[in-house]
Amino acid sequence: MNWIKIIVGAVFEVGWVVGLTHANHTFEWLLTIISIIVSFYLLITASKYLPVGTSYAVYVGLGATGVTIVDFIVYGEPVVLGKIILITTLIIGVVGLKLVTKESGEA
């Protein structure tokens, strides 16, 4: 369940990073602020049961991947082979961290 919190928190991280860059109206800023609060709340509550370093690395890795994908799809950022290779490497690292880390209750 705590890994799901990290994943959902990373989705909200994508929302607030995009919001900080592209928000122009009050409603968009409100959504950005809500995304920041939800994102960090989920990270903090999951980190109570998962190793903090691994939790944060997975959270940031997924968030960075999500922001890059949104840039490609929504904002027309050019797809560069180097970015694809680095994002793939990042995802492999995130999955690897998840696979080798046990929750406190499992240890």
C-alpha positions as CSV (number, residue, x, y, z in Angstrom):
1,M,0.0,0.0,0.0
2,N,2.8,2.4,0.8
3,W,4.4,1.9,-2.6
4,I,1.0,2.9,-4.1
5,K,1.2,6.1,-2.1
6,I,4.6,6.8,-3.6
7,I,3.3,6.2,-7.1
8,V,0.2,8.4,-6.6
9,G,2.4,11.0,-4.9
10,A,4.7,11.1,-8.0
11,V,1.6,11.6,-10.2
12,F,0.7,14.6,-8.1
13,E,4.3,15.7,-8.3
14,V,4.0,15.8,-12.1
15,G,0.9,18.0,-11.6
16,W,2.6,20.5,-9.4
17,V,5.8,20.7,-11.5
18,V,3.8,21.3,-14.6
19,G,1.6,23.7,-12.7
20,L,4.5,25.8,-11.5
21,T,5.7,26.1,-15.1
22,H,2.4,26.7,-16.9
23,A,-0.2,28.0,-14.4
24,N,-1.6,31.3,-15.4
25,H,-5.0,31.7,-13.6
26,T,-6.1,31.4,-10.0
27,F,-7.8,28.0,-10.5
28,E,-4.6,26.6,-12.1
29,W,-2.6,27.9,-9.1
30,L,-5.1,26.4,-6.7
31,L,-4.7,23.0,-8.4
32,T,-0.9,23.4,-8.2
33,I,-1.0,24.1,-4.5
34,I,-3.4,21.2,-3.9
35,S,-1.0,18.9,-5.9
36,I,1.9,20.0,-3.8
37,I,0.1,19.3,-0.5
38,V,-1.2,15.9,-1.7
39,S,2.1,14.9,-3.2
40,F,4.2,15.6,-0.1
41,Y,1.5,14.2,2.3
42,L,1.6,10.9,0.4
43,L,5.4,10.8,0.3
44,I,5.7,11.6,4.1
45,T,3.1,9.0,5.2
46,A,4.6,6.3,3.0
47,S,8.1,7.1,4.3
48,K,7.0,6.2,7.8
49,Y,7.0,2.6,6.7
50,L,9.6,2.6,3.8
51,P,13.2,3.5,3.9
52,V,13.3,7.3,3.3
53,G,16.1,7.3,0.8
54,T,14.5,4.7,-1.4
55,S,11.1,6.3,-1.1
56,Y,12.4,9.6,-2.1
57,A,14.5,8.2,-5.0
58,V,11.5,6.3,-6.4
59,Y,9.2,9.4,-5.9
60,V,11.6,11.8,-7.7
61,G,12.5,9.3,-10.4
62,L,8.9,8.6,-11.3
63,G,8.1,12.3,-11.1
64,A,11.0,13.3,-13.4
65,T,9.9,10.6,-15.8
66,G,6.3,11.8,-15.7
67,V,7.2,15.4,-16.3
68,T,9.4,14.4,-19.3
69,I,6.6,12.4,-20.8
70,V,4.1,15.2,-20.3
71,D,6.6,17.6,-22.0
72,F,6.8,15.2,-25.0
73,I,3.1,14.5,-25.3
74,V,1.4,17.8,-24.2
75,Y,3.9,20.5,-24.8
76,G,5.5,19.2,-28.0
77,E,9.1,19.0,-26.6
78,P,11.3,17.2,-29.1
79,V,11.8,13.5,-28.4
80,V,15.6,13.0,-28.3
81,L,17.2,9.6,-28.2
82,G,19.4,10.6,-25.3
83,K,16.4,11.5,-23.2
84,I,14.7,8.2,-23.9
85,I,17.8,6.3,-23.0
86,L,18.3,8.2,-19.7
87,I,14.6,8.0,-18.8
88,T,14.7,4.2,-19.5
89,T,17.8,3.9,-17.3
90,L,16.0,5.9,-14.5
91,I,12.9,3.6,-14.7
92,I,15.1,0.5,-14.5
93,G,16.8,2.0,-11.4
94,V,13.5,2.9,-9.8
95,V,12.1,-0.6,-10.4
96,G,15.3,-2.1,-9.1
97,L,15.1,-0.1,-5.9
98,K,11.5,-1.1,-5.4
99,L,12.4,-4.8,-5.8
100,V,15.3,-4.8,-3.4
101,T,13.6,-2.7,-0.6
102,K,11.3,-4.3,1.9
103,E,8.7,-2.4,3.9
104,S,9.2,-2.3,7.7
105,G,6.5,-4.9,8.3
106,E,8.2,-7.3,5.8
107,A,11.8,-7.0,7.2
